Amino acid sequence: MGRIGKLNPLFSETNPVDRDITSLIYEGLTSINEFGEVVPDLATGWVVSADGLDYIFSLRQDVLWQDGFPFTSADVAFTIRALRSSDFPGDAALRDFWQTVEMQVLDDYTVRFRLVQPLASFPERLRQGIVPVHALDGAPIATLDQHPFNLSPIGTGPYQIETLFSSSGQLSGISLRVAPNYRLRPEGMDGYAIDRIVFRTYDTRGAAIAAYQAGEVNSVGYASGERADELREVNGMALHTSVAPGVGVLIYNWQRDELAYLRDQRMRLALANATDRENAVMKSMVGRAIPANSPILPNSWAFNPAALYPEPNMDEARRLMEAVSFEPPPVEEPESEEGEGEEGTEGEESAEAPPPVEIRRNFRILVIDDPEIASIAFEIAGQWNQLGFTVELEQVDRATYLARLQTGDFDTAIVEYSFTPKADPDQFVLWHSGQAEVGQNYGGMDDGYLSNLLAQARIDPNGLHRKQHYDAFQEAFTSRAPALVLYYPIFVYATDLRLQGVQLDFISSPSDRFRTIKDWSFSDPQ
């Protein structure tokens, strides 16, 4: 749902409609494969310095822009220069990142990037679509978001603009056709039986389904799992599914002294043993999500299938609890403050001692006001009540929910983390102990071993070493139970049954559904 805004990869990330269309028109130096691995695209490859700070990319020399100009390092330099500019009118986070990266053109087909600190996921950042310098050079960076180019795009990708459609004074669609210059490249010489694609936009999903039923369109864009049932009822429609780029997790608030026992690994393992996560997910979110064990997506190159939580075992949970202390944590003695009087006599003031902490065995699970997520929390609460806790649900609206996560105002909470648009498995901002204030480690999880594994995986550019770090991270995550991974949401793409060859694999954003478009065709199913 939505409208066409700016068909320019510098500005498309915040608009799913623009992102879908630009993914077919433009290319980056890199892309991702069916496992989420970064692979060359406009680059032929890259080398990394021993300290992980310098990346030298070699560029393809057989690529033409859709208007016939050759693609060179000058186009890369212009794109990065625009993103780095203090006048860049797009996403501030995008600008802030690129301002930390230095770029140097070595020759027409070689560029070097210099980082301020090692970042193994850097090659994925170069999935960023490249724009043509010859079409935009000389335009003020501050007004690039208003440039006519944004509705007359020129890329290097497999499809190029043919026609824009409007209705009631608004853009309502666009027609793309296979780019003749792309056909000259080895990867474009065969396939692409779908030689024209028309995108039409609608304000509601109901309007999009009605358009499908009227024969105006042959597919309906991304629908989350909870909408799948209404799509299944539409005649002649096939549903293609994959794991959506996200994960649902129950997190603990490690920073509440009255729940200090949640910092004890034995207590968290007891709760893990007491939780029938699979049953709770399958009972509550059928068709919308699947049960999960790892915070890393199951179709990612970094996924470790051997990392598993214990099977539900209430007896083992009670045994583990026997070693858990429910005494208040020790109170640090306040330091006295000396005034101007004689030492140890007048002028010496004692800081007021903090009130004693009262450990409580009643707590709440904070959830967003979503019936299916609330249902999971209700199931878990019932299981934990069997351990002698009093567990209740706290459902709040989205704004309140987000505010309370940010301020740490919760006992436990179910959080659905979104990874869009990143494919890299780096989850440093979610679980590293240093991210409690500045990242998304909302519960202040503080596990030094896990933090070290994440830090090592984040800076090591060697893919084999990173896989080892992430394997260990996932095994430790299930054995130490710092949080409970619950589910992966489902990604759904609905198409006409006659559209053949659609294959969904690793999804980092909805536009990844077009990764196999080269193999699509339109014919009667066998």
Beta strands, then each sheet from edge to edge (+ up, - down):
strand 1: 30-32
strand 2: 38-40
strand 3: 43-48
strand 4: 54-59
strand 5: 102-107
strand 6: 110-114
strand 7: 159-167
strand 8: 170-178
strand 9: 196-200
strand 10: 219-224
strand 11: 237-243
strand 12: 246-252
strand 13: 289-291
strand 14: 336-338
strand 15: 348-350
strand 16: 362-368
strand 17: 390-396
strand 18: 412-418
strand 19: 483-496
strand 20: 499-500
strand 21: 521-522
sheet 1: 1+ 2-
sheet 2: 3+ 4- 6+ 5-
sheet 3: 7+ 8- 9+
sheet 4: 10+ 19- 11+
sheet 5: 10+ 19- 12+ 18- 16- 17-
sheet 6: 10+ 19- 13+
sheet 7: 14+ 15-
sheet 8: 20+ 21-
end
